Amino acid sequence: MNKSVELKNKRIIASQHVKLGQKNRKGQTYTDVNDIFYKAESTPSFLTGSEVIKEAIRRASVGSMVAYPITPQSEAAALIGELFAEDYLDEYFRGESEFAVMGQCAGAAFGGHRVYTTTAGPGTLRAMENFPMWAGSRLPIQVCVTCRGINSPLSIQPDTMEMHYLLETGMLVWHAETAQDLFDYTLKGFIVAEQPDVHVPIAICCDGFFVTHTKDTVNMTPEDLCLTPYDPYKAPVPCLDMETAPIRMMRDPFVMKSNYINYSTHASWQQEIKAAIERSRKHTVPLLDGLIDEENTDREVLVVTSGTAVSQSREAIRLLEQEGIKVGLVKIKTIRPFPFEEIKRATKNAKHIFVPEFNVGGWLAREIKSTIQNNERVYVGPHVAGGMTMPSEVIALEIKNHLKASGQ
């Protein structure tokens, strides 16, 4: 597509940042996100997903990164440490635990830094209490969740069950299919999360190993261009500085004085966080070119999924077409906000909807079933758990068996 047409179609509100066009201490130029992605020339590079995370953070004007090792995100965290050594970040250190990391990230964000961290699997669950606190405090921290199994016996293989636990934390949740998605979503995620009418944390999720440790060709934006810095004074609540008292975290007045006031305050604030997630749509759609991608959605058989299950489904669809079975595809990019209307529209003509998932619970299928009419059309699966692989042949076989049982 012509870049000028692409820019016109996708442009988010242009930055008015006071540092726009200035250079940082590394000689990078603070640049509007639209110009970075839709005007500047990109260069193909062959990188692992972990290396892609490093390169995204190199361009992200991050202030603080706090790390704690857990597979498969440890490599990315270590590589960001190299960026700190090269003076791309103001602060970088290892926390005492995953829980401590997320509290330390909150402290940096309270003080006005752009903050980034990474986690995975059991680490995500250990950190979980902090995520609603981030949202309730309106801290636009970004965490990369490199999804892995959370079950016992131990597994370090990809499993997206931890995403299910993130859905009602008040965070934005995006799901990267590829390393290219991971690079793009990381940079664009900061911009959306930090919008004054959004200003909630964001989880950029990818499937561990399938993305983090696999090499792929990624179109990289120029290294000498970087995002404009985070401006904490445009936040909907004040950051904590030498002139601003700590007001974001409420203490005993609500809790001790009146249960009614306490309940009402928390209920209204939770509704505001949900509203902020919904307001993020208008910023996300132009940057991600929509919340979903559609391929041949006029067909009676559709696969609707997210993450690397999309890649597996693409190959399954190719195999099925060799046997004369025509299948369309819907790729879901964001889980929060969830693309309710887009999925209703894309699936309106489908008679059979399959939702491949890398988890035992089938949480994405439940989200879809709660969204569309005549939801008996949704086949919950195929899905695998505990870090098992899901070959494309398995997806194709389940689709064939279901269609055969349905008399198709």
Secondary structure, 3 states (H helix, E strand, C coil): CCHHHHHHHHCCCCCCCCCCCCECCCCCEEECHHHHHHCCCCEEEEEEHHHHHHHHHHCCCCCEEEECCCCCCHHHHHHHHHHHHCCCCCEEEECCCHHHHHHHHHHHHHCCCCEEEEECHHHHHHHCCHHHHHHHCCCCCEEEEEECCCCCCCCCCCCCHHHHHHCCCCCEEEEECCHHHHHHHHHHHHHHHCCCCCCCCEEEEEECCCCCCCEEEEEECCCCEEECCCCHHHCCCCCCCCCCCCCCCCCHHHHHHCHHHHHHHHHHHHHHHHHHHHHCHHHHHHHHCCCEEEECCCCCEEEEEECHHHHHHHHHHHHHHHCCCCCEEEEECEEECCCHHHHHHHCCCCCEEECCECCCCCHHHHHHHCCCCCHHHEECCCECCCCCCCCHHHHHHHHHHHHHHCCC
